[in-house]
Amino acid sequence: MESSSQRCIVCGQERSAGIAIWDQFICQPCEQEMVKTDVSDEKYPFFIHQMRQIWLRKNA
C-alpha cells in the first residue's frame, strides 16, 4: 500500500491506496475489480491492455 497519491494506470485517477508493480501504480478499486473479472467479461481485454503497459514501460 502506498501512502502518497499516485495516478492509476488503469483508471487514470489520483489515489493513495493501491499496489505498485515495478514503477506503475494500480489503485485498490481497480485491483479489486480486476481480481473479480471473469475472462469472458467485456472488461477483461481492457484490463489486459492496461497491464501490458507495465511491461512496455519497463522495457522502453
mmCIF file of the N, C-alpha and C atoms, coordinates in Angstrom:
data_MODEL
# 
_entry.id   MODEL 
# 
loop_
_atom_site.group_PDB 
_atom_site.id 
_atom_site.type_symbol 
_atom_site.label_atom_id 
_atom_site.label_alt_id 
_atom_site.label_comp_id 
_atom_site.label_asym_id 
_atom_site.label_entity_id 
_atom_site.label_seq_id 
_atom_site.pdbx_PDB_ins_code 
_atom_site.Cartn_x 
_atom_site.Cartn_y 
_atom_site.Cartn_z 
_atom_site.occupancy 
_atom_site.B_iso_or_equiv 
_atom_site.pdbx_formal_charge 
_atom_site.auth_seq_id 
_atom_site.auth_comp_id 
_atom_site.auth_asym_id 
_atom_site.auth_atom_id 
_atom_site.pdbx_PDB_model_num 
ATOM 1   N N  . MET A 1 1  ? 0.828   -1.183  0.000   1.00 0.00 ? 1  MET A N  1 
ATOM 2   C CA . MET A 1 1  ? 0.000   0.000   0.000   1.00 0.00 ? 1  MET A CA 1 
ATOM 3   C C  . MET A 1 1  ? 0.874   1.249   0.000   1.00 0.00 ? 1  MET A C  1 
ATOM 4   N N  . GLU A 1 2  ? 0.486   2.198   -0.783  1.00 0.00 ? 2  GLU A N  1 
ATOM 5   C CA . GLU A 1 2  ? 1.206   3.460   -0.865  1.00 0.00 ? 2  GLU A CA 1 
ATOM 6   C C  . GLU A 1 2  ? 0.464   4.507   -0.049  1.00 0.00 ? 2  GLU A C  1 
ATOM 7   N N  . SER A 1 3  ? 1.197   5.431   0.571   1.00 0.00 ? 3  SER A N  1 
ATOM 8   C CA . SER A 1 3  ? 0.575   6.463   1.380   1.00 0.00 ? 3  SER A CA 1 
ATOM 9   C C  . SER A 1 3  ? 0.417   7.774   0.621   1.00 0.00 ? 3  SER A C  1 
ATOM 10  N N  . SER A 1 4  ? 1.228   8.028   -0.408  1.00 0.00 ? 4  SER A N  1 
ATOM 11  C CA . SER A 1 4  ? 1.098   9.249   -1.188  1.00 0.00 ? 4  SER A CA 1 
ATOM 12  C C  . SER A 1 4  ? 0.225   8.995   -2.410  1.00 0.00 ? 4  SER A C  1 
ATOM 13  N N  . SER A 1 5  ? -0.374  10.056  -2.918  1.00 0.00 ? 5  SER A N  1 
ATOM 14  C CA . SER A 1 5  ? -1.262  9.947   -4.058  1.00 0.00 ? 5  SER A CA 1 
ATOM 15  C C  . SER A 1 5  ? -0.479  9.673   -5.338  1.00 0.00 ? 5  SER A C  1 
ATOM 16  N N  . GLN A 1 6  ? -0.970  8.719   -6.135  1.00 0.00 ? 6  GLN A N  1 
ATOM 17  C CA . GLN A 1 6  ? -0.347  8.366   -7.402  1.00 0.00 ? 6  GLN A CA 1 
ATOM 18  C C  . GLN A 1 6  ? -1.435  8.161   -8.439  1.00 0.00 ? 6  GLN A C  1 
ATOM 19  N N  . ARG A 1 7  ? -1.077  8.261   -9.719  1.00 0.00 ? 7  ARG A N  1 
ATOM 20  C CA . ARG A 1 7  ? -2.040  8.072   -10.799 1.00 0.00 ? 7  ARG A CA 1 
ATOM 21  C C  . ARG A 1 7  ? -2.109  6.585   -11.165 1.00 0.00 ? 7  ARG A C  1 
ATOM 22  N N  . CYS A 1 8  ? -3.319  6.055   -11.162 1.00 0.00 ? 8  CYS A N  1 
ATOM 23  C CA . CYS A 1 8  ? -3.569  4.648   -11.509 1.00 0.00 ? 8  CYS A CA 1 
ATOM 24  C C  . CYS A 1 8  ? -3.419  4.453   -13.013 1.00 0.00 ? 8  CYS A C  1 
ATOM 25  N N  . ILE A 1 9  ? -2.696  3.395   -13.418 1.00 0.00 ? 9  ILE A N  1 
ATOM 26  C CA . ILE A 1 9  ? -2.521  3.137   -14.844 1.00 0.00 ? 9  ILE A CA 1 
ATOM 27  C C  . ILE A 1 9  ? -3.771  2.549   -15.485 1.00 0.00 ? 9  ILE A C  1 
ATOM 28  N N  . VAL A 1 10 ? -4.736  2.121   -14.684 1.00 0.00 ? 10 VAL A N  1 
ATOM 29  C CA . VAL A 1 10 ? -5.966  1.538   -15.224 1.00 0.00 ? 10 VAL A CA 1 
ATOM 30  C C  . VAL A 1 10 ? -7.030  2.609   -15.432 1.00 0.00 ? 10 VAL A C  1 
ATOM 31  N N  . CYS A 1 11 ? -7.356  3.362   -14.374 1.00 0.00 ? 11 CYS A N  1 
ATOM 32  C CA . CYS A 1 11 ? -8.452  4.338   -14.452 1.00 0.00 ? 11 CYS A CA 1 
ATOM 33  C C  . CYS A 1 11 ? -7.972  5.773   -14.622 1.00 0.00 ? 11 CYS A C  1 
ATOM 34  N N  . GLY A 1 12 ? -6.691  6.033   -14.357 1.00 0.00 ? 12 GLY A N  1 
ATOM 35  C CA . GLY A 1 12 ? -6.148  7.369   -14.507 1.00 0.00 ? 12 GLY A CA 1 
ATOM 36  C C  . GLY A 1 12 ? -6.428  8.312   -13.348 1.00 0.00 ? 12 GLY A C  1 
ATOM 37  N N  . GLN A 1 13 ? -7.083  7.821   -12.303 1.00 0.00 ? 13 GLN A N  1 
ATOM 38  C CA . GLN A 1 13 ? -7.404  8.652   -11.152 1.00 0.00 ? 13 GLN A CA 1 
ATOM 39  C C  . GLN A 1 13 ? -6.225  8.734   -10.189 1.00 0.00 ? 13 GLN A C  1 
ATOM 40  N N  . GLU A 1 14 ? -6.146  9.860   -9.467  1.00 0.00 ? 14 GLU A N  1 
ATOM 41  C CA . GLU A 1 14 ? -5.157  10.013  -8.402  1.00 0.00 ? 14 GLU A CA 1 
ATOM 42  C C  . GLU A 1 14 ? -5.705  9.342   -7.148  1.00 0.00 ? 14 GLU A C  1 
ATOM 43  N N  . ARG A 1 15 ? -4.986  8.374   -6.623  1.00 0.00 ? 15 ARG A N  1 
ATOM 44  C CA . ARG A 1 15 ? -5.410  7.635   -5.434  1.00 0.00 ? 15 ARG A CA 1 
ATOM 45  C C  . ARG A 1 15 ? -4.208  7.401   -4.534  1.00 0.00 ? 15 ARG A C  1 
ATOM 46  N N  . SER A 1 16 ? -4.507  7.116   -3.266  1.00 0.00 ? 16 SER A N  1 
ATOM 47  C CA . SER A 1 16 ? -3.415  6.861   -2.335  1.00 0.00 ? 16 SER A CA 1 
ATOM 48  C C  . SER A 1 16 ? -3.295  5.383   -1.957  1.00 0.00 ? 16 SER A C  1 
ATOM 49  N N  . ALA A 1 17 ? -4.372  4.617   -2.095  1.00 0.00 ? 17 ALA A N  1 
ATOM 50  C CA . ALA A 1 17 ? -4.346  3.197   -1.727  1.00 0.00 ? 17 ALA A CA 1 
ATOM 51  C C  . ALA A 1 17 ? -4.287  2.345   -2.987  1.00 0.00 ? 17 ALA A C  1 
ATOM 52  N N  . GLY A 1 18 ? -3.347  1.403   -2.997  1.00 0.00 ? 18 GLY A N  1 
ATOM 53  C CA . GLY A 1 18 ? -3.218  0.508   -4.134  1.00 0.00 ? 18 GLY A CA 1 
ATOM 54  C C  . GLY A 1 18 ? -1.905  -0.239  -4.092  1.00 0.00 ? 18 GLY A C  1 
ATOM 55  N N  . ILE A 1 19 ? -1.540  -0.812  -5.241  1.00 0.00 ? 19 ILE A N  1 
ATOM 56  C CA . ILE A 1 19 ? -0.298  -1.576  -5.333  1.00 0.00 ? 19 ILE A CA 1 
ATOM 57  C C  . ILE A 1 19 ? 0.606   -0.982  -6.404  1.00 0.00 ? 19 ILE A C  1 
ATOM 58  N N  . ALA A 1 20 ? 1.896   -1.189  -6.234  1.00 0.00 ? 20 ALA A N  1 
ATOM 59  C CA . ALA A 1 20 ? 2.875   -0.763  -7.229  1.00 0.00 ? 20 ALA A CA 1 
ATOM 60  C C  . ALA A 1 20 ? 3.499   -2.010  -7.841  1.00 0.00 ? 20 ALA A C  1 
ATOM 61  N N  . ILE A 1 21 ? 3.519   -2.048  -9.162  1.00 0.00 ? 21 ILE A N  1 
ATOM 62  C CA . ILE A 1 21 ? 4.184   -3.125  -9.896  1.00 0.00 ? 21 ILE A CA 1 
ATOM 63  C C  . ILE A 1 21 ? 5.261   -2.439  -10.718 1.00 0.00 ? 21 ILE A C  1 
ATOM 64  N N  . TRP A 1 22 ? 6.507   -2.780  -10.401 1.00 0.00 ? 22 TRP A N  1 
ATOM 65  C CA . TRP A 1 22 ? 7.669   -2.051  -10.883 1.00 0.00 ? 22 TRP A CA 1 
ATOM 66  C C  . TRP A 1 22 ? 7.446   -0.595  -10.518 1.00 0.00 ? 22 TRP A C  1 
ATOM 67  N N  . ASP A 1 23 ? 7.378   0.310   -11.437 1.00 0.00 ? 23 ASP A N  1 
ATOM 68  C CA . ASP A 1 23 ? 7.158   1.711   -11.090 1.00 0.00 ? 23 ASP A CA 1 
ATOM 69  C C  . ASP A 1 23 ? 5.745   2.178   -11.429 1.00 0.00 ? 23 ASP A C  1 
ATOM 70  N N  . GLN A 1 24 ? 4.841   1.259   -11.697 1.00 0.00 ? 24 GLN A N  1 
ATOM 71  C CA . GLN A 1 24 ? 3.474   1.609   -12.086 1.00 0.00 ? 24 GLN A CA 1 
ATOM 72  C C  . GLN A 1 24 ? 2.509   1.323   -10.942 1.00 0.00 ? 24 GLN A C  1 
ATOM 73  N N  . PHE A 1 25 ? 1.482   2.147   -10.820 1.00 0.00 ? 25 PHE A N  1 
ATOM 74  C CA . PHE A 1 25 ? 0.537   2.078   -9.706  1.00 0.00 ? 25 PHE A CA 1 
ATOM 75  C C  . PHE A 1 25 ? -0.834  1.634   -10.193 1.00 0.00 ? 25 PHE A C  1 
ATOM 76  N N  . ILE A 1 26 ? -1.472  0.741   -9.436  1.00 0.00 ? 26 ILE A N  1 
ATOM 77  C CA . ILE A 1 26 ? -2.851  0.318   -9.675  1.00 0.00 ? 26 ILE A CA 1 
ATOM 78  C C  . ILE A 1 26 ? -3.618  0.574   -8.387  1.00 0.00 ? 26 ILE A C  1 
ATOM 79  N N  . CYS A 1 27 ? -4.680  1.386   -8.484  1.00 0.00 ? 27 CYS A N  1 
ATOM 80  C CA . CYS A 1 27 ? -5.443  1.737   -7.285  1.00 0.00 ? 27 CYS A CA 1 
ATOM 81  C C  . CYS A 1 27 ? -6.219  0.523   -6.766  1.00 0.00 ? 27 CYS A C  1 
ATOM 82  N N  . GLN A 1 28 ? -6.588  0.590   -5.510  1.00 0.00 ? 28 GLN A N  1 
ATOM 83  C CA . GLN A 1 28 ? -7.280  -0.512  -4.863  1.00 0.00 ? 28 GLN A CA 1 
ATOM 84  C C  . GLN A 1 28 ? -8.615  -0.859  -5.537  1.00 0.00 ? 28 GLN A C  1 
ATOM 85  N N  . PRO A 1 29 ? -9.461  0.122   -5.907  1.00 0.00 ? 29 PRO A N  1 
ATOM 86  C CA . PRO A 1 29 ? -10.706 -0.242  -6.585  1.00 0.00 ? 29 PRO A CA 1 
ATOM 87  C C  . PRO A 1 29 ? -10.468 -0.983  -7.909  1.00 0.00 ? 29 PRO A C  1 
ATOM 88  N N  . CYS A 1 30 ? -9.478  -0.549  -8.701  1.00 0.00 ? 30 CYS A N  1 
ATOM 89  C CA . CYS A 1 30 ? -9.177  -1.233  -9.959  1.00 0.00 ? 30 CYS A CA 1 
ATOM 90  C C  . CYS A 1 30 ? -8.617  -2.628  -9.706  1.00 0.00 ? 30 CYS A C  1 
ATOM 91  N N  . GLU A 1 31 ? -7.750  -2.737  -8.726  1.00 0.00 ? 31 GLU A N  1 
ATOM 92  C CA . GLU A 1 31 ? -7.187  -4.041  -8.375  1.00 0.00 ? 31 GLU A CA 1 
ATOM 93  C C  . GLU A 1 31 ? -8.296  -5.018  -8.011  1.00 0.00 ? 31 GLU A C  1 
ATOM 94  N N  . GLN A 1 32 ? -9.228  -4.578  -7.168  1.00 0.00 ? 32 GLN A N  1 
ATOM 95  C CA . GLN A 1 32 ? -10.333 -5.439  -6.751  1.00 0.00 ? 32 GLN A CA 1 
ATOM 96  C C  . GLN A 1 32 ? -11.226 -5.817  -7.928  1.00 0.00 ? 32 GLN A C  1 
ATOM 97  N N  . GLU A 1 33 ? -11.494 -4.857  -8.813  1.00 0.00 ? 33 GLU A N  1 
ATOM 98  C CA . GLU A 1 33 ? -12.330 -5.158  -9.970  1.00 0.00 ? 33 GLU A CA 1 
ATOM 99  C C  . GLU A 1 33 ? -11.641 -6.143  -10.911 1.00 0.00 ? 33 GLU A C  1 
ATOM 100 N N  . MET A 1 34 ? -10.326 -5.984  -11.111 1.00 0.00 ? 34 MET A N  1 
ATOM 101 C CA . MET A 1 34 ? -9.593  -6.907  -11.980 1.00 0.00 ? 34 MET A CA 1 
ATOM 102 C C  . MET A 1 34 ? -9.615  -8.323  -11.423 1.00 0.00 ? 34 MET A C  1 
ATOM 103 N N  . VAL A 1 35 ? -9.446  -8.455  -10.120 1.00 0.00 ? 35 VAL A N  1 
ATOM 104 C CA . VAL A 1 35 ? -9.424  -9.777  -9.492  1.00 0.00 ? 35 VAL A CA 1 
ATOM 105 C C  . VAL A 1 35 ? -10.769 -10.483 -9.661  1.00 0.00 ? 35 VAL A C  1 
ATOM 106 N N  . LYS A 1 36 ? -11.861 -9.726  -9.612  1.00 0.00 ? 36 LYS A N  1 
ATOM 107 C CA . LYS A 1 36 ? -13.206 -10.305 -9.721  1.00 0.00 ? 36 LYS A CA 1 
ATOM 108 C C  . LYS A 1 36 ? -13.658 -10.517 -11.161 1.00 0.00 ? 36 LYS A C  1 
ATOM 109 N N  . THR A 1 37 ? -12.955 -9.947  -12.132 1.00 0.00 ? 37 THR A N  1 
ATOM 110 C CA . THR A 1 37 ? -13.392 -10.006 -13.527 1.00 0.00 ? 37 THR A CA 1 
ATOM 111 C C  . THR A 1 37 ? -13.114 -11.372 -14.137 1.00 0.00 ? 37 THR A C  1 
ATOM 112 N N  . ASP A 1 38 ? -14.146 -11.952 -14.715 1.00 0.00 ? 38 ASP A N  1 
ATOM 113 C CA . ASP A 1 38 ? -14.036 -13.241 -15.395 1.00 0.00 ? 38 ASP A CA 1 
ATOM 114 C C  . ASP A 1 38 ? -13.451 -13.025 -16.797 1.00 0.00 ? 38 ASP A C  1 
ATOM 115 N N  . VAL A 1 39 ? -12.771 -14.026 -17.322 1.00 0.00 ? 39 VAL A N  1 
ATOM 116 C CA . VAL A 1 39 ? -12.162 -13.898 -18.650 1.00 0.00 ? 39 VAL A CA 1 
ATOM 117 C C  . VAL A 1 39 ? -13.192 -13.668 -19.752 1.00 0.00 ? 39 VAL A C  1 
ATOM 118 N N  . SER A 1 40 ? -14.438 -14.026 -19.515 1.00 0.00 ? 40 SER A N  1 
ATOM 119 C CA . SER A 1 40 ? -15.475 -13.816 -20.526 1.00 0.00 ? 40 SER A CA 1 
ATOM 120 C C  . SER A 1 40 ? -16.139 -12.441 -20.407 1.00 0.00 ? 40 SER A C  1 
ATOM 121 N N  . ASP A 1 41 ? -15.781 -11.676 -19.396 1.00 0.00 ? 41 ASP A N  1 
ATOM 122 C CA . ASP A 1 41 ? -16.338 -10.339 -19.188 1.00 0.00 ? 41 ASP A CA 1 
ATOM 123 C C  . ASP A 1 41 ? -15.824 -9.371  -20.257 1.00 0.00 ? 41 ASP A C  1 
ATOM 124 N N  . GLU A 1 42 ? -16.652 -8.394  -20.631 1.00 0.00 ? 42 GLU A N  1 
ATOM 125 C CA . GLU A 1 42 ? -16.277 -7.398  -21.635 1.00 0.00 ? 42 GLU A CA 1 
ATOM 126 C C  . GLU A 1 42 ? -15.057 -6.575  -21.227 1.00 0.00 ? 42 GLU A C  1 
ATOM 127 N N  . LYS A 1 43 ? -14.875 -6.353  -19.925 1.00 0.00 ? 43 LYS A N  1 
ATOM 128 C CA . LYS A 1 43 ? -13.772 -5.515  -19.446 1.00 0.00 ? 43 LYS A CA 1 
ATOM 129 C C  . LYS A 1 43 ? -12.428 -6.246  -19.412 1.00 0.00 ? 43 LYS A C  1 
ATOM 130 N N  . TYR A 1 44 ? -12.435 -7.558  -19.517 1.00 0.00 ? 44 TYR A N  1 
ATOM 131 C CA . TYR A 1 44 ? -11.201 -8.332  -19.408 1.00 0.00 ? 44 TYR A CA 1 
ATOM 132 C C  . TYR A 1 44 ? -10.125 -7.886  -20.402 1.00 0.00 ? 44 TYR A C  1 
ATOM 133 N N  . PRO A 1 45 ? -10.445 -7.741  -21.698 1.00 0.00 ? 45 PRO A N  1 
ATOM 134 C CA . PRO A 1 45 ? -9.406  -7.289  -22.644 1.00 0.00 ? 45 PRO A CA 1 
ATOM 135 C C  . PRO A 1 45 ? -8.851  -5.901  -22.298 1.00 0.00 ? 45 PRO A C  1 
ATOM 136 N N  . PHE A 1 46 ? -9.685  -5.019  -21.770 1.00 0.00 ? 46 PHE A N  1 
ATOM 137 C CA . PHE A 1 46 ? -9.230  -3.697  -21.349 1.00 0.00 ? 46 PHE A CA 1 
ATOM 138 C C  . PHE A 1 46 ? -8.188  -3.825  -20.238 1.00 0.00 ? 46 PHE A C  1 
ATOM 139 N N  . PHE A 1 47 ? -8.474  -4.663  -19.242 1.00 0.00 ? 47 PHE A N  1 
ATOM 140 C CA . PHE A 1 47 ? -7.531  -4.848  -18.146 1.00 0.00 ? 47 PHE A CA 1 
ATOM 141 C C  . PHE A 1 47 ? -6.213  -5.442  -18.652 1.00 0.00 ? 47 PHE A C  1 
ATOM 142 N N  . ILE A 1 48 ? -6.284  -6.381  -19.566 1.00 0.00 ? 48 ILE A N  1 
ATOM 143 C CA . ILE A 1 48 ? -5.070  -6.980  -20.146 1.00 0.00 ? 48 ILE A CA 1 
ATOM 144 C C  . ILE A 1 48 ? -4.250  -5.896  -20.853 1.00 0.00 ? 48 ILE A C  1 
ATOM 145 N N  . HIS A 1 49 ? -4.926  -5.068  -21.629 1.00 0.00 ? 49 HIS A N  1 
ATOM 146 C CA . HIS A 1 49 ? -4.236  -3.987  -22.331 1.00 0.00 ? 49 HIS A CA 1 
ATOM 147 C C  . HIS A 1 49 ? -3.534  -3.045  -21.352 1.00 0.00 ? 49 HIS A C  1 
ATOM 148 N N  . GLN A 1 50 ? -4.213  -2.665  -20.294 1.00 0.00 ? 50 GLN A N  1 
ATOM 149 C CA . GLN A 1 50 ? -3.631  -1.751  -19.313 1.00 0.00 ? 50 GLN A CA 1 
ATOM 150 C C  . GLN A 1 50 ? -2.449  -2.401  -18.595 1.00 0.00 ? 50 GLN A C  1 
ATOM 151 N N  . MET A 1 51 ? -2.554  -3.672  -18.272 1.00 0.00 ? 51 MET A N  1 
ATOM 152 C CA . MET A 1 51 ? -1.460  -4.367  -17.598 1.00 0.00 ? 51 MET A CA 1 
ATOM 153 C C  . MET A 1 51 ? -0.243  -4.494  -18.517 1.00 0.00 ? 51 MET A C  1 
ATOM 154 N N  . ARG A 1 52 ? -0.463  -4.621  -19.820 1.00 0.00 ? 52 ARG A N  1 
ATOM 155 C CA . ARG A 1 52 ? 0.654   -4.685  -20.766 1.00 0.00 ? 52 ARG A CA 1 
ATOM 156 C C  . ARG A 1 52 ? 1.468   -3.398  -20.751 1.00 0.00 ? 52 ARG A C  1 
ATOM 157 N N  . GLN A 1 53 ? 0.841   -2.291  -20.394 1.00 0.00 ? 53 GLN A N  1 
ATOM 158 C CA . GLN A 1 53 ? 1.539   -1.016  -20.330 1.00 0.00 ? 53 GLN A CA 1 
ATOM 159 C C  . GLN A 1 53 ? 2.686   -1.080  -19.313 1.00 0.00 ? 53 GLN A C  1 
ATOM 160 N N  . ILE A 1 54 ? 2.498   -1.851  -18.261 1.00 0.00 ? 54 ILE A N  1 
ATOM 161 C CA . ILE A 1 54 ? 3.567   -2.033  -17.268 1.00 0.00 ? 54 ILE A CA 1 
ATOM 162 C C  . ILE A 1 54 ? 4.786   -2.664  -17.932 1.00 0.00 ? 54 ILE A C  1 
ATOM 163 N N  . TRP A 1 55 ? 4.560   -3.713  -18.682 1.00 0.00 ? 55 TRP A N  1 
ATOM 164 C CA . TRP A 1 55 ? 5.637   -4.425  -19.354 1.00 0.00 ? 55 TRP A CA 1 
ATOM 165 C C  . TRP A 1 55 ? 6.314   -3.539  -20.398 1.00 0.00 ? 55 TRP A C  1 
ATOM 166 N N  . LEU A 1 56 ? 5.500   -2.819  -21.186 1.00 0.00 ? 56 LEU A N  1 
ATOM 167 C CA . LEU A 1 56 ? 6.059   -1.969  -22.228 1.00 0.00 ? 56 LEU A CA 1 
ATOM 168 C C  . LEU A 1 56 ? 6.885   -0.836  -21.649 1.00 0.00 ? 56 LEU A C  1 
ATOM 169 N N  . ARG A 1 57 ? 6.435   -0.231  -20.568 1.00 0.00 ? 57 ARG A N  1 
ATOM 170 C CA . ARG A 1 57 ? 7.173   0.859   -19.953 1.00 0.00 ? 57 ARG A CA 1 
ATOM 171 C C  . ARG A 1 57 ? 8.468   0.364   -19.314 1.00 0.00 ? 57 ARG A C  1 
ATOM 172 N N  . LYS A 1 58 ? 8.428   -0.851  -18.764 1.00 0.00 ? 58 LYS A N  1 
ATOM 173 C CA . LYS A 1 58 ? 9.622   -1.414  -18.135 1.00 0.00 ? 58 LYS A CA 1 
ATOM 174 C C  . LYS A 1 58 ? 10.707  -1.659  -19.193 1.00 0.00 ? 58 LYS A C  1 
ATOM 175 N N  . ASN A 1 59 ? 10.301  -2.105  -20.386 1.00 0.00 ? 59 ASN A N  1 
ATOM 176 C CA . ASN A 1 59 ? 11.258  -2.444  -21.435 1.00 0.00 ? 59 ASN A CA 1 
ATOM 177 C C  . ASN A 1 59 ? 11.577  -1.287  -22.373 1.00 0.00 ? 59 ASN A C  1 
ATOM 178 N N  . ALA A 1 60 ? 11.016  -0.134  -22.119 1.00 0.00 ? 60 ALA A N  1 
ATOM 179 C CA . ALA A 1 60 ? 11.254  1.028   -23.015 1.00 0.00 ? 60 ALA A CA 1 
ATOM 180 C C  . ALA A 1 60 ? 12.657  1.572   -22.865 1.00 0.00 ? 60 ALA A C  1 
# 
